[in-house]
Amino acid sequence: MVANYMINEEYDQAMQIKSHAPGYWPAEAMERWSDHKWQLRNRINSLEAVEERINLTREERSGILLSGNKLAMSITPHFMNLIDKDDPSCPIRRQVIPRIEETWDDPIELSDPCGEDSHMPVPGLVHRYPDRVLFLVTDRCASYCRYCTRSRVVSGVGEQQLETQYEAAYEYLENTPTVRDVLLSGGDPLLFNTAKLDKILTRLRQIPHIQFIRIGSRIPVFLPQRITPELCDMLKKHHPLFISIHTNHPKELTSEVQEGLIRLAEAGIPLGNQSVLLKGVNDDVETQKALVHKLLMCRVKPYYLYQCDLIEGSSHLRTSVNKGLEIIEGMRGHTTGYAIPQYVIDGPGGGGKIPVNPNYVVQHSDNQVVLRNYEGKEFLYPEPNSAPAFLE
């Protein structure tokens, strides 16, 4: 009973939606706190700025000093406030504070784990699936995730430069009528000013066979102040438009984030969440359950749970596939189906998303299927009988 009480107490705490401001900033900063441009100007991007606010470990300090050689460090004041200054295992801290382990490349890791570069008909446009494309419109983000699958091209310090050719991309789309779905990503498209993003969306909407547009963004989580009424008014001109956000831990869903997500939902934009399974961040059932429940409270449908890509320098953040299966099985039947994301692995080298599920089929023959439910009980489902001979 005590253990269950503690779990419930931790769950209730995780489900709280609150602001963490002013946090590490002086009270006078609150006058500009809601200005997304102020948030961007005051991002944490140096060792000195981090050390003023949190107590770093030797591994973190070394990681920050070397971050300029691979993937820049940049943390918005809003997101910085979520970091526990004394706990190196803080799940928010593990996502954005560089560590020396990022410099250790496992032989199985890849600079382009999803094989995007080999599926680019024109620079910046990835055409890997038959009817949809990935349009990399920028190489900049409000903050940088340490497990970023595109660390080779984002932040301006990677081994490659993203050189998207917009007009060539539009021409390719116009001449490829099989494409009906365009996903804008990068970098983060919502980092663009409203007029520039409107121009891109308007240009895509001029192509008749493009049925709907998606935007992949972590701006609603890193920089919720950017989700203004003006932005939402512009976005809703381009329906059907979908947005996939990216959040990994329930603590990320603050009152500011909830306000922005509700504003997007009220603009008629369907919202989904894509999480990455990360060691020490969200690799247990209770954390995942609190995250997906909190997402639904913010009007976001849990969409994908990704196995962490084999990006170079990510071994300290990757978990086993068994851990992911254990989490999905721990949620199935124990919470609403709306809350359960699809667990996927992006096939290394360009295989695309491959769904991975616990095995609920115990036995399958021509006559019947034996199934296992979430309680471990088995049930028999008969296959349809053959038609009687006189009907053949």
C-alpha positions as MATLAB code, in Angstrom:
seq = 'MVANYMINEEYDQAMQIKSHAPGYWPAEAMERWSDHKWQLRNRINSLEAVEERINLTREERSGILLSGNKLAMSITPHFMNLIDKDDPSCPIRRQVIPRIEETWDDPIELSDPCGEDSHMPVPGLVHRYPDRVLFLVTDRCASYCRYCTRSRVVSGVGEQQLETQYEAAYEYLENTPTVRDVLLSGGDPLLFNTAKLDKILTRLRQIPHIQFIRIGSRIPVFLPQRITPELCDMLKKHHPLFISIHTNHPKELTSEVQEGLIRLAEAGIPLGNQSVLLKGVNDDVETQKALVHKLLMCRVKPYYLYQCDLIEGSSHLRTSVNKGLEIIEGMRGHTTGYAIPQYVIDGPGGGGKIPVNPNYVVQHSDNQVVLRNYEGKEFLYPEPNSAPAFLE';
ca = [
       0.000    0.000    0.000;
       2.829    2.426    0.810;
       4.505    1.761   -2.538;
       1.252    2.333   -4.440;
       0.650    5.534   -2.488;
       4.091    6.809   -3.415;
       3.542    5.997   -7.078;
       0.206    7.814   -7.038;
       1.788   10.778   -5.272;
       4.535   10.984   -7.896;
       1.972   10.673  -10.681;
      -0.135   13.486   -9.211;
       2.961   15.665   -8.992;
       3.962   14.858  -12.586;
       0.449   15.750  -13.786;
       0.623   19.296  -12.409;
       0.597   21.938  -15.136;
       2.312   25.074  -13.875;
       4.717   27.836  -14.820;
       8.343   27.693  -13.687;
       9.013   31.396  -14.252;
      10.936   33.454  -13.216;
      13.159   30.578  -12.133;
      16.807   31.424  -12.792;
      15.942   34.940  -14.015;
      15.389   38.126  -11.982;
      11.848   39.296  -11.360;
      12.254   42.215  -13.773;
      12.698   39.720  -16.630;
       9.000   38.932  -16.284;
       8.209   42.201  -18.064;
       9.559   40.641  -21.284;
       9.016   36.966  -20.501;
       6.110   36.548  -22.925;
       8.079   38.067  -25.814;
       9.478   35.217  -27.902;
      12.112   37.509  -29.393;
      13.383   38.301  -25.885;
      13.498   34.561  -25.179;
      15.615   33.996  -28.298;
      17.977   36.886  -27.535;
      18.551   35.574  -24.020;
      19.201   31.915  -24.831;
      21.854   30.118  -22.830;
      24.691   29.266  -25.209;
      27.936   29.492  -23.230;
      29.651   27.630  -20.405;
      29.656   30.751  -18.255;
      25.916   31.287  -18.646;
      25.185   27.682  -17.671;
      27.540   27.760  -14.668;
      25.790   30.862  -13.365;
      22.629   28.792  -13.007;
      23.398   25.115  -12.441;
      26.130   23.015  -10.842;
      27.807   21.139  -13.672;
      29.532   17.792  -13.523;
      32.954   17.309  -15.091;
      31.327   15.348  -17.950;
      28.869   18.170  -18.651;
      31.520   20.869  -18.485;
      33.723   19.013  -20.970;
      30.719   18.389  -23.205;
      29.835   22.092  -23.314;
      33.426   23.068  -24.163;
      33.400   20.652  -27.109;
      29.824   21.296  -28.291;
      30.937   23.882  -30.832;
      32.601   21.127  -32.845;
      29.464   19.071  -33.492;
      26.113   20.448  -32.320;
      25.734   23.878  -30.760;
      24.258   24.348  -27.303;
      21.322   26.721  -27.064;
      18.600   26.719  -24.404;
      15.710   29.157  -24.121;
      15.131   30.788  -20.712;
      11.727   29.088  -20.585;
      13.228   25.608  -20.992;
      16.250   26.382  -18.822;
      13.888   26.950  -15.903;
      12.817   23.296  -16.036;
      16.344   22.057  -15.240;
      17.212   20.923  -11.720;
      20.445   22.745  -10.908;
      21.777   20.064   -8.541;
      20.686   16.828  -10.217;
      22.814   15.601  -13.155;
      20.201   12.920  -13.833;
      17.433   15.523  -14.292;
      15.487   14.362  -17.388;
      15.305   17.882  -18.820;
      19.007   18.441  -18.236;
      19.938   15.211  -20.052;
      18.131   16.401  -23.175;
      19.840   19.777  -23.687;
      23.083   19.964  -21.679;
      25.990   18.484  -23.680;
      28.063   15.684  -22.163;
      31.521   14.388  -23.015;
      29.892   11.104  -24.107;
      28.718   12.901  -27.253;
      32.301   12.758  -28.515;
      32.375    8.952  -28.295;
      31.235    7.410  -31.565;
      30.110    3.798  -31.449;
      31.026    1.863  -34.654;
      27.319    1.134  -35.231;
      26.384    4.831  -35.198;
      25.833    6.938  -38.307;
      26.020   10.625  -39.179;
      22.838   10.246  -41.277;
      21.018    7.363  -39.533;
      17.781    7.767  -41.506;
      19.503    7.870  -44.888;
      17.980   11.231  -45.774;
      20.856   12.462  -47.920;
      20.511    9.460  -50.241;
      16.798   10.204  -50.789;
      17.107   13.859  -51.841;
      16.036   14.523  -55.447;
      16.950   18.166  -54.828;
      18.885   19.661  -51.874;
      16.657   20.000  -48.815;
      13.800   17.795  -50.045;
      13.660   14.162  -48.895;
      11.426   11.812  -50.908;
      11.558    8.440  -49.164;
       7.882    7.392  -49.108;
       5.711    7.144  -52.261;
       3.199    9.922  -51.564;
       4.938   12.288  -49.154;
       8.086   14.350  -48.779;
      10.113   15.913  -45.999;
      10.947   19.562  -46.708;
      13.926   20.782  -44.657;
      13.272   24.510  -44.643;
      15.826   25.657  -42.025;
      18.826   24.439  -40.029;
      18.049   26.415  -36.862;
      16.054   25.593  -33.712;
      15.151   27.510  -30.578;
      17.116   24.935  -28.541;
      19.116   21.884  -29.581;
      18.348   18.334  -28.479;
      21.526   16.368  -27.776;
      20.176   13.303  -29.623;
      19.215   15.243  -32.772;
      19.035   12.932  -35.774;
      20.078   15.840  -38.044;
      22.984   17.076  -35.945;
      25.115   16.820  -39.090;
      23.297   19.814  -40.607;
      21.569   21.814  -37.839;
      22.875   24.596  -35.582;
      25.556   25.803  -38.000;
      28.460   23.805  -36.534;
      27.753   20.313  -37.927;
      29.866   18.480  -40.465;
      27.543   19.560  -43.322;
      25.644   22.676  -44.294;
      21.950   22.524  -45.138;
      21.606   24.193  -48.538;
      17.914   23.878  -49.327;
      17.016   24.990  -52.852;
      13.495   26.288  -52.452;
      12.616   26.921  -56.086;
      14.042   23.581  -57.173;
      11.983   21.913  -54.433;
       8.776   23.655  -55.539;
       9.477   22.671  -59.159;
      10.047   19.045  -58.170;
       6.774   18.987  -56.241;
       4.872   20.538  -59.142;
       6.234   17.847  -61.459;
       5.584   14.934  -59.069;
       1.806   14.467  -58.831;
       2.146   11.376  -56.625;
       3.113   13.655  -53.718;
       0.047   14.581  -51.696;
       1.589   15.303  -48.279;
       4.420   17.699  -47.379;
       6.087   17.727  -43.963;
       7.971   20.917  -43.103;
      10.860   20.345  -40.744;
      14.492   21.257  -40.349;
      15.512   22.772  -37.940;
      12.228   24.228  -36.795;
       9.867   25.927  -39.279;
       7.983   27.826  -36.547;
      11.190   29.746  -35.851;
      10.527   31.680  -39.076;
       8.678   34.953  -38.789;
       4.990   34.698  -39.608;
       5.257   36.368  -43.027;
       8.050   34.058  -44.214;
       6.253   30.921  -43.075;
       3.033   32.173  -44.688;
       4.916   32.620  -47.972;
       6.145   28.994  -47.900;
       2.707   27.603  -47.045;
       1.031   29.753  -49.703;
       3.485   28.521  -52.337;
       2.786   24.892  -51.420;
      -0.961   25.492  -51.494;
      -0.626   26.624  -55.123;
       0.281   23.038  -56.090;
      -3.087   21.329  -56.745;
      -2.173   17.734  -55.863;
      -0.771   18.587  -52.419;
      -3.688   17.708  -50.202;
      -2.357   18.512  -46.755;
       0.666   19.969  -45.048;
       2.327   19.019  -41.788;
       4.770   20.937  -39.617;
       7.167   19.221  -37.235;
       8.110   21.568  -34.419;
       9.458   21.722  -30.907;
       8.773   25.454  -30.687;
       5.521   24.927  -28.703;
       7.665   23.244  -26.011;
      10.965   25.150  -26.199;
       9.444   28.547  -26.990;
       5.686   28.583  -26.273;
       5.710   32.393  -26.397;
       5.987   32.077  -30.191;
       2.470   30.594  -30.424;
       0.719   33.941  -30.770;
      -2.831   34.668  -31.964;
      -1.291   36.217  -35.095;
       0.620   33.024  -35.898;
      -2.492   30.892  -35.394;
      -4.591   33.190  -37.580;
      -2.063   32.741  -40.375;
      -1.772   28.964  -39.980;
      -5.503   28.335  -40.137;
      -5.627   29.889  -43.629;
      -3.781   26.815  -44.903;
      -5.989   23.945  -43.744;
      -5.848   20.999  -43.776;
      -2.728   21.640  -41.717;
      -1.347   19.332  -39.027;
       1.362   19.956  -36.425;
       3.485   17.302  -34.737;
       5.136   18.556  -31.576;
       8.005   16.866  -29.792;
       7.997   16.402  -26.023;
       9.615   13.623  -23.998;
       8.835   14.230  -20.335;
       5.726   15.426  -18.462;
       7.653   18.279  -16.841;
       7.945   19.910  -20.269;
       4.181   20.514  -20.375;
       3.994   23.766  -18.443;
       1.093   26.213  -18.246;
       2.700   28.326  -20.992;
       3.015   25.275  -23.230;
      -0.579   24.234  -22.544;
      -1.820   27.722  -23.410;
      -0.010   27.654  -26.757;
      -1.201   24.140  -27.605;
      -4.809   24.997  -26.820;
      -4.469   28.091  -29.005;
      -3.298   25.916  -31.903;
      -6.118   23.439  -31.284;
      -8.680   26.252  -31.225;
      -7.333   27.282  -34.641;
      -8.506   23.877  -35.877;
      -5.029   22.335  -36.131;
      -4.858   18.632  -35.218;
      -1.923   18.087  -32.864;
       0.150   14.937  -32.415;
       3.202   14.270  -30.289;
       6.374   12.448  -31.247;
       8.563   11.293  -28.365;
      11.991    9.707  -28.443;
      12.686    6.917  -25.980;
      15.694    8.124  -23.969;
      17.650    6.475  -21.184;
      17.203    8.302  -17.898;
      14.545   10.586  -19.366;
      11.386    8.613  -20.133;
      12.350    4.930  -20.170;
       9.801    3.712  -17.640;
       6.069    3.059  -17.743;
       5.041    5.587  -15.097;
       6.830    8.504  -16.758;
       5.365    7.607  -20.139;
       1.892    7.228  -18.666;
       2.047   10.666  -17.036;
       3.379   12.158  -20.277;
       0.620   10.782  -22.506;
      -2.126   11.660  -20.025;
      -0.793   15.187  -19.732;
      -0.600   15.486  -23.524;
      -4.282   14.605  -23.821;
      -5.063   17.286  -21.234;
      -3.257   19.703  -23.566;
      -5.343   18.456  -26.535;
      -2.452   16.583  -28.133;
      -2.724   12.980  -29.366;
       0.329   10.816  -28.576;
       1.445    9.792  -32.071;
       4.853    8.089  -32.195;
       7.319    6.805  -29.629;
      10.627    6.528  -31.479;
      13.479    4.236  -30.645;
      16.422    6.662  -30.525;
      18.147    6.812  -33.914;
      21.726    5.590  -34.239;
      23.058    9.138  -34.391;
      26.748    9.540  -33.620;
      27.424   10.250  -29.946;
      24.052    9.059  -28.656;
      24.957    5.754  -26.975;
      24.522    7.207  -23.466;
      20.904    8.078  -24.298;
      19.787    4.950  -26.131;
      17.785    2.175  -24.480;
      17.092   -1.399  -25.557;
      14.178   -2.220  -27.852;
      12.890   -4.533  -25.119;
      12.497   -1.487  -22.894;
      10.252    0.152  -25.483;
       8.137   -2.979  -25.833;
       7.871   -3.203  -22.047;
       6.561    0.368  -21.908;
       3.932   -0.174  -24.607;
       2.775   -3.389  -22.952;
       2.675   -1.589  -19.604;
       0.241    0.966  -21.028;
      -1.947   -1.191  -23.284;
      -5.108   -2.068  -21.367;
      -4.069    0.091  -18.420;
      -5.037    3.386  -20.020;
      -7.172    4.634  -22.903;
      -6.116    3.676  -26.415;
      -6.059    7.369  -27.339;
      -3.074    7.749  -25.025;
      -0.895    5.001  -26.510;
       1.588    6.038  -29.217;
       2.857    3.734  -31.935;
       6.349    2.511  -31.057;
       8.567    2.701  -34.154;
      12.147    2.202  -35.247;
      13.427    4.220  -38.189;
      15.201    1.557  -40.248;
      18.924    2.522  -40.204;
      20.136    3.797  -43.552;
      16.749    4.805  -44.944;
      14.297    2.014  -44.170;
      11.611    4.373  -42.923;
       9.429    3.965  -39.854;
       8.875    0.339  -38.885;
       6.153   -0.327  -36.261;
       7.233   -2.498  -33.337;
       4.572   -4.025  -31.071;
       4.358   -6.580  -28.279;
       3.258   -9.970  -29.587;
      -0.365  -10.548  -28.637;
      -0.811  -13.385  -31.155;
       0.092  -16.620  -29.341;
      -0.775  -18.993  -32.197;
      -2.251  -18.595  -35.672;
      -3.506  -21.456  -37.852;
      -5.898  -21.705  -40.801;
      -8.769  -22.341  -38.397;
      -8.139  -20.042  -35.467;
      -6.079  -17.382  -33.758;
      -5.054  -17.656  -30.110;
      -4.692  -14.191  -28.603;
      -3.280  -12.853  -25.352;
      -4.826   -9.815  -23.676;
      -3.163   -7.236  -21.416;
      -3.842   -9.421  -18.357;
      -2.037  -12.390  -19.886;
      -5.263  -14.324  -20.454;
      -5.617  -16.285  -23.697;
      -8.641  -16.198  -26.010;
      -9.533  -18.177  -29.113;
     -10.901  -16.401  -32.171;
     -12.083  -18.758  -34.976;
     -11.301  -17.927  -38.583;
     -14.297  -17.818  -40.981;
     -15.425  -21.245  -42.178;
     -15.130  -22.156  -45.847;
     -18.315  -21.736  -47.875;
     -20.483  -24.890  -48.089;
     -19.789  -26.973  -51.193;
     -23.254  -26.372  -52.683;
     -22.560  -22.613  -52.717;
     -19.324  -22.952  -54.628;
];
